[in-house]
Amino acid sequence: MTRVGQLYREHLTQISRDGIEKNDNLFLVSFSKINSAKIGELRKNLKQAGAKVSVSVNSLSRRALKELKHDELADRISGQTAFIWSNSDVAAVSKILVDFAKNCDTFIVQGGLLLGRILKKEDVKTISELPSKEILFARLLGTIQAPVSRFMGVLNGKSRELLSILKQLSEKKGGN
């Protein structure tokens, strides 16, 4: 192998390794016979969700995954393979991938990594069914605020009762 070839292989391996180490989420997809317009649409949707698409040489990607002790994921690499890297909302990214796979028979989500844990195809589908991070935060905030809101309602009710009683007393004594 030439020196340039060796440097190229090392560079690609480093890119794959860095992508795995520096991102919370990684999805592995296999695809074939997809036109560039559809791929462009997928890339655009993933970019809006905060994810990047990277296509690498399979042997180098396998090597990088095995070096990082993700042999199970490395064994899923076949055909044309792309990595989707992300540090953003895992539910949003997985939803985009699963929806795209529903509409394209030659696009298969092979699995991925979530915070270092290997995901199976079924796991990615399950994650895609979760509500987005914003919705989960809104639900959590609503749950936290509910007791305070109820307490404030009780206090307001008691204040109204007190004002009503004072008004009735005032009217009995001939005041306005």
Residue, then its C-alpha position, 0 to 999 in steps of 0.5 A: m500500500t502506498r503512503v498516501g493510501q495508508l494516510y487515507r485509511e488512517h484518516l477515515t478510521q480516525i473520522s469514524r472513531d471520533g464520530i463515535e466518541k464525540n457523539d451521544n447518538l449513532f445510527l447505522v443504516s444500509f441503503s441502495k438504489i436511492n436517488s440523490a433527491k431522496i438522499g438530499e431530502l433525508r440529509k436536510n431533515l437530519k440536519q434540521a434535527g441536529a444530525k450529520v450523515s457520514v458515508s465511510v468505507n465499510s472495512l474502516s468503519r468495522r475496524a473503528l467500531k471493533e477498536l471501540k469494543h462495539d463488535e456487535l454493531a460492526d457485524r451489522i455493516s453491509g452494503q452501502t452504509a451510512f452513519i448518522w451522528s448526533n448529540s441532539d434529540v435521539a427521538a427526533v432523529s430516530k423518527i426521521l430515520v424510521d419514517f424514511a425507511k417506511n417510504c423506502d424499501t432499500f433503506i434499512v436502519q440496522g441499529g445504533l449506539l445511544l450513550g455507548r449502549i448498542l441499539k437493535k433495529e427494534d430499539v430504534k423503532t421504539i425510540s422513534e415512537l417516544p415524544s420529542k424532548e420538548i414535549l417531555f419537558a413540557r409534561l414534566l413542567g406541568t407535573i411539577q407545576a400542578p401541585v403549586s397551581r392547585f395550592m394557589g387555587v385553594l388560597n384564591g378560593k379561601s380569599r374569595e370566601l373571606l371577602s364574601i363574608l366581609k362584604q356580607l358583614s359590611e352590608k348587615k351593618g349598613g355599609n357599602 
